[in-house]
Amino acid sequence: MNKLLTVAGFTIRNKLKTKAFIITTLIIALILCIGLNIPYIITLFSSDEPTKIGFLEDNSGIAESVDQYFQKQEDTDVEIVLFGDKDTVKENEQMAMNKLDAGEIEGYLQLKNEEVDGFPVVVYTSQTSLRFNLQNQLQNVFKLLKTDIVAKELGLSSEEQNILLSPVSFESVELSDTDTAQGGKQIEEKNETEEALSLFISYAVIILLFMGIMISGQLIATEITTEKSSRVMEILVTSVPSLTQMFGKIIGMFIVSVSQILIFVAVLVVNILLPHNAEVMQQINLDMSNVDMTMILPIIIYSILLYFMGFLLYSTLFAAIGSIVSRTEDLGQAIMPMTFISLAGFYIAIFSISMPDSALVVWSSFIPFFTPFVMTLRIGLGEPALWEIWLSLGILLATILGGGWLSAKIYRTGVLMYGKRPSIKELRKAMKAFKV
């Protein structure tokens, strides 16, 4: 036990001091800081002056209505410039073109004589492509005007228009597996905040697990291969048993990985609590007082358990692969199968966020190499039965024990094998020779 802790402690100290770990942590932390503050950074470099859009007036009154709409908006960044002073349309269009060439307006709007579904065709002319957010704003305004015109033609009152445009009340109700005293299922309703938290937890755990596997697993394999290629392994095996080395490195790398995650979480929390980001969180309207922890706590517990089990499964296999490679140049090709397997599990989970109960997700959750990713998704966003959760965890645990036993045997033999890359036949011979 003391030797195991010694190896784990040595691995932790060694990795925390390496330039690669420090630089990687700082770069990812910096990316998080920039990503969380992008809206604020954009506002610092953007001009306070609104975007000026020209509009050629006609007899329909639509141009004036659009102008009044944007004037009533408090947080709008669009200003409508009306062109209707001249006697002819061509003169007004020429004036708008001159303003556009001079850079006084970004573009101008014009209504065609033809109509589609009772509303004139709108043409936007500019020297650059129409920005996506500006296009959405303009389309929303014209949609409201079109609805108002059609409603007036149909003789609808303002109250009837409000009823027609009001959003539909939509609620999500989930049935639990716990039966009530009346013999029916208990109805549990998950509010929007709880759904948002479930989505965030699932996303975070899946991404962090993939990062932990790809970074820590490759570091474990690289360190073992480096020690083996430099003949340091021959000295280590005489003082520390090979199995103690392997599991000590895995435990040490797990602690390093968790420490790195805690640093990222701290950076995330600090940036969210900044004044300009606090206002954004208030606009999102996440009311934590409405969260029922009895619904969120199981998701957190299962996610942590799946993260630990997934890390342990892949780490033992990466350690076994690193032990049979004699040169670091061959390591990339050797760990490629494990990389593809972890990528498959990650992609199945990420691209199934919108359909967590599909057949692919359900069956993949019972494949042990995919379980840490996919079952995290199902628990957070889907509706897995309790027996499905425990069955997948049982299969994953059995795979960890079997894979750990096999990896230990391969590691004990592989660290002492040099030369060409060993085949399965050579590994079996070596195991028999070493009585493993």
NORCOR-V252242 format. One record per residue. N is the residue number from 1. D_CENTER is the distance of its C-alpha to the mean C-alpha in Angstrom with 1 decimal. Layout:
n=N d_center=D_CENTER
n=N d_center=D_CENTER
This chain:
n=1 d_center=38.7
n=2 d_center=39.6
n=3 d_center=38.9
n=4 d_center=35.5
n=5 d_center=34.6
n=6 d_center=36.3
n=7 d_center=34.2
n=8 d_center=31.0
n=9 d_center=32.1
n=10 d_center=33.1
n=11 d_center=29.8
n=12 d_center=28.0
n=13 d_center=30.4
n=14 d_center=30.4
n=15 d_center=26.6
n=16 d_center=26.2
n=17 d_center=29.0
n=18 d_center=27.9
n=19 d_center=27.0
n=20 d_center=24.1
n=21 d_center=22.4
n=22 d_center=23.3
n=23 d_center=22.4
n=24 d_center=18.9
n=25 d_center=18.2
n=26 d_center=19.7
n=27 d_center=17.8
n=28 d_center=14.3
n=29 d_center=15.6
n=30 d_center=17.1
n=31 d_center=14.0
n=32 d_center=12.3
n=33 d_center=15.6
n=34 d_center=15.9
n=35 d_center=12.5
n=36 d_center=13.3
n=37 d_center=16.8
n=38 d_center=16.6
n=39 d_center=18.3
n=40 d_center=20.9
n=41 d_center=21.6
n=42 d_center=22.1
n=43 d_center=24.6
n=44 d_center=26.4
n=45 d_center=27.1
n=46 d_center=27.6
n=47 d_center=31.1
n=48 d_center=32.2
n=49 d_center=34.3
n=50 d_center=33.2
n=51 d_center=32.8
n=52 d_center=36.2
n=53 d_center=36.5
n=54 d_center=40.0
n=55 d_center=41.3
n=56 d_center=44.6
n=57 d_center=46.5
n=58 d_center=48.5
n=59 d_center=50.4
n=60 d_center=47.5
n=61 d_center=46.3
n=62 d_center=42.6
n=63 d_center=42.3
n=64 d_center=43.7
n=65 d_center=41.4
n=66 d_center=38.3
n=67 d_center=39.7
n=68 d_center=40.4
n=69 d_center=36.9
n=70 d_center=35.2
n=71 d_center=37.9
n=72 d_center=37.1
n=73 d_center=33.4
n=74 d_center=33.0
n=75 d_center=29.7
n=76 d_center=30.3
n=77 d_center=30.2
n=78 d_center=32.4
n=79 d_center=36.2
n=80 d_center=38.4
n=81 d_center=41.6
n=82 d_center=44.3
n=83 d_center=46.7
n=84 d_center=49.8
n=85 d_center=52.6
n=86 d_center=54.3
n=87 d_center=56.5
n=88 d_center=54.8
n=89 d_center=51.3
n=90 d_center=51.7
n=91 d_center=52.7
n=92 d_center=49.7
n=93 d_center=47.4
n=94 d_center=49.1
n=95 d_center=48.6
n=96 d_center=44.8
n=97 d_center=44.7
n=98 d_center=46.5
n=99 d_center=44.1
n=100 d_center=41.2
n=101 d_center=43.0
n=102 d_center=43.6
n=103 d_center=40.0
n=104 d_center=40.9
n=105 d_center=38.5
n=106 d_center=35.3
n=107 d_center=36.6
n=108 d_center=38.8
n=109 d_center=38.8
n=110 d_center=41.6
n=111 d_center=42.6
n=112 d_center=44.2
n=113 d_center=47.3
n=114 d_center=45.7
n=115 d_center=43.7
n=116 d_center=41.0
n=117 d_center=40.9
n=118 d_center=43.1
n=119 d_center=41.2
n=120 d_center=42.0
n=121 d_center=39.8
n=122 d_center=38.1
n=123 d_center=38.0
n=124 d_center=36.1
n=125 d_center=37.6
n=126 d_center=36.2
n=127 d_center=36.2
n=128 d_center=32.5
n=129 d_center=29.8
n=130 d_center=28.8
n=131 d_center=25.6
n=132 d_center=23.0
n=133 d_center=23.0
n=134 d_center=26.8
n=135 d_center=27.2
n=136 d_center=25.4
n=137 d_center=27.6
n=138 d_center=30.7
n=139 d_center=29.9
n=140 d_center=29.4
n=141 d_center=32.7
n=142 d_center=34.6
n=143 d_center=33.2
n=144 d_center=34.5
n=145 d_center=37.8
n=146 d_center=38.2
n=147 d_center=37.5
n=148 d_center=40.1
n=149 d_center=42.6
n=150 d_center=42.3
n=151 d_center=42.6
n=152 d_center=45.8
n=153 d_center=47.3
n=154 d_center=46.8
n=155 d_center=48.4
n=156 d_center=45.4
n=157 d_center=45.8
n=158 d_center=43.1
n=159 d_center=42.4
n=160 d_center=42.0
n=161 d_center=39.6
n=162 d_center=37.4
n=163 d_center=37.4
n=164 d_center=36.5
n=165 d_center=33.5
n=166 d_center=32.2
n=167 d_center=28.9
n=168 d_center=29.1
n=169 d_center=28.5
n=170 d_center=25.9
n=171 d_center=25.3
n=172 d_center=23.3
n=173 d_center=25.5
n=174 d_center=24.7
n=175 d_center=27.6
n=176 d_center=27.7
n=177 d_center=29.7
n=178 d_center=32.1
n=179 d_center=35.4
n=180 d_center=37.3
n=181 d_center=41.1
n=182 d_center=41.9
n=183 d_center=40.4
n=184 d_center=37.4
n=185 d_center=33.7
n=186 d_center=32.4
n=187 d_center=30.2
n=188 d_center=27.1
n=189 d_center=25.3
n=190 d_center=21.7
n=191 d_center=21.4
n=192 d_center=18.7
n=193 d_center=17.7
n=194 d_center=17.5
n=195 d_center=15.4
n=196 d_center=12.9
n=197 d_center=13.0
n=198 d_center=12.7
n=199 d_center=9.5
n=200 d_center=8.1
n=201 d_center=9.9
n=202 d_center=8.8
n=203 d_center=5.0
n=204 d_center=6.5
n=205 d_center=9.3
n=206 d_center=8.1
n=207 d_center=6.4
n=208 d_center=9.4
n=209 d_center=11.7
n=210 d_center=11.2
n=211 d_center=11.7
n=212 d_center=14.6
n=213 d_center=16.1
n=214 d_center=16.1
n=215 d_center=17.3
n=216 d_center=19.6
n=217 d_center=20.8
n=218 d_center=22.0
n=219 d_center=23.5
n=220 d_center=25.4
n=221 d_center=26.7
n=222 d_center=27.6
n=223 d_center=29.5
n=224 d_center=31.4
n=225 d_center=32.4
n=226 d_center=33.4
n=227 d_center=35.6
n=228 d_center=37.1
n=229 d_center=37.8
n=230 d_center=39.4
n=231 d_center=41.6
n=232 d_center=40.3
n=233 d_center=39.4
n=234 d_center=43.1
n=235 d_center=43.8
n=236 d_center=40.8
n=237 d_center=41.8
n=238 d_center=45.3
n=239 d_center=44.1
n=240 d_center=40.9
n=241 d_center=40.5
n=242 d_center=37.9
n=243 d_center=36.0
n=244 d_center=35.9
n=245 d_center=34.5
n=246 d_center=31.7
n=247 d_center=30.5
n=248 d_center=31.2
n=249 d_center=28.9
n=250 d_center=26.1
n=251 d_center=26.6
n=252 d_center=26.7
n=253 d_center=23.5
n=254 d_center=21.7
n=255 d_center=23.0
n=256 d_center=22.1
n=257 d_center=18.4
n=258 d_center=18.4
n=259 d_center=20.1
n=260 d_center=17.6
n=261 d_center=14.8
n=262 d_center=17.2
n=263 d_center=17.8
n=264 d_center=14.2
n=265 d_center=14.2
n=266 d_center=17.6
n=267 d_center=16.5
n=268 d_center=13.8
n=269 d_center=16.5
n=270 d_center=19.2
n=271 d_center=17.4
n=272 d_center=16.6
n=273 d_center=20.3
n=274 d_center=21.7
n=275 d_center=24.1
n=276 d_center=22.5
n=277 d_center=19.1
n=278 d_center=21.0
n=279 d_center=22.4
n=280 d_center=19.0
n=281 d_center=18.1
n=282 d_center=21.5
n=283 d_center=21.0
n=284 d_center=17.9
n=285 d_center=20.5
n=286 d_center=18.7
n=287 d_center=21.9
n=288 d_center=21.3
n=289 d_center=25.0
n=290 d_center=24.4
n=291 d_center=22.0
n=292 d_center=23.8
n=293 d_center=22.9
n=294 d_center=24.6
n=295 d_center=21.8
n=296 d_center=18.9
n=297 d_center=20.7
n=298 d_center=20.8
n=299 d_center=17.1
n=300 d_center=16.8
n=301 d_center=19.7
n=302 d_center=18.7
n=303 d_center=15.2
n=304 d_center=17.1
n=305 d_center=19.7
n=306 d_center=17.5
n=307 d_center=15.8
n=308 d_center=19.4
n=309 d_center=20.8
n=310 d_center=18.3
n=311 d_center=18.8
n=312 d_center=22.5
n=313 d_center=22.8
n=314 d_center=21.2
n=315 d_center=22.9
n=316 d_center=26.3
n=317 d_center=26.0
n=318 d_center=24.9
n=319 d_center=27.9
n=320 d_center=30.2
n=321 d_center=29.3
n=322 d_center=29.8
n=323 d_center=33.2
n=324 d_center=34.6
n=325 d_center=33.9
n=326 d_center=36.6
n=327 d_center=35.2
n=328 d_center=31.9
n=329 d_center=32.3
n=330 d_center=31.9
n=331 d_center=28.9
n=332 d_center=26.3
n=333 d_center=28.0
n=334 d_center=28.5
n=335 d_center=24.9
n=336 d_center=23.7
n=337 d_center=24.0
n=338 d_center=21.8
n=339 d_center=19.2
n=340 d_center=19.3
n=341 d_center=19.3
n=342 d_center=16.1
n=343 d_center=14.5
n=344 d_center=15.8
n=345 d_center=14.5
n=346 d_center=10.9
n=347 d_center=11.3
n=348 d_center=13.2
n=349 d_center=10.7
n=350 d_center=7.7
n=351 d_center=10.5
n=352 d_center=12.2
n=353 d_center=10.1
n=354 d_center=13.0
n=355 d_center=15.6
n=356 d_center=15.2
n=357 d_center=19.0
n=358 d_center=19.8
n=359 d_center=22.3
n=360 d_center=20.1
n=361 d_center=17.6
n=362 d_center=20.7
n=363 d_center=22.6
n=364 d_center=19.8
n=365 d_center=19.3
n=366 d_center=22.9
n=367 d_center=22.5
n=368 d_center=22.2
n=369 d_center=20.2
n=370 d_center=17.5
n=371 d_center=18.1
n=372 d_center=15.8
n=373 d_center=12.7
n=374 d_center=14.1
n=375 d_center=16.2
n=376 d_center=13.4
n=377 d_center=12.0
n=378 d_center=15.6
n=379 d_center=16.6
n=380 d_center=13.9
n=381 d_center=14.1
n=382 d_center=17.1
n=383 d_center=20.7
n=384 d_center=21.8
n=385 d_center=25.3
n=386 d_center=26.2
n=387 d_center=28.1
n=388 d_center=25.2
n=389 d_center=23.0
n=390 d_center=26.0
n=391 d_center=27.0
n=392 d_center=23.7
n=393 d_center=23.8
n=394 d_center=27.5
n=395 d_center=26.9
n=396 d_center=24.2
n=397 d_center=26.6
n=398 d_center=29.5
n=399 d_center=27.5
n=400 d_center=26.7
n=401 d_center=30.4
n=402 d_center=31.6
n=403 d_center=29.3
n=404 d_center=30.1
n=405 d_center=33.8
n=406 d_center=33.7
n=407 d_center=31.7
n=408 d_center=34.2
n=409 d_center=37.0
n=410 d_center=35.5
n=411 d_center=34.8
n=412 d_center=38.3
n=413 d_center=39.8
n=414 d_center=37.5
n=415 d_center=37.8
n=416 d_center=41.6
n=417 d_center=41.4
n=418 d_center=41.8
n=419 d_center=42.5
n=420 d_center=40.9
n=421 d_center=37.8
n=422 d_center=39.0
n=423 d_center=38.9
n=424 d_center=38.6
n=425 d_center=42.4
n=426 d_center=42.9
n=427 d_center=40.4
n=428 d_center=42.4
n=429 d_center=45.6
n=430 d_center=44.4
n=431 d_center=43.2
n=432 d_center=46.7
n=433 d_center=48.4
n=434 d_center=46.5
n=435 d_center=47.0
n=436 d_center=43.3
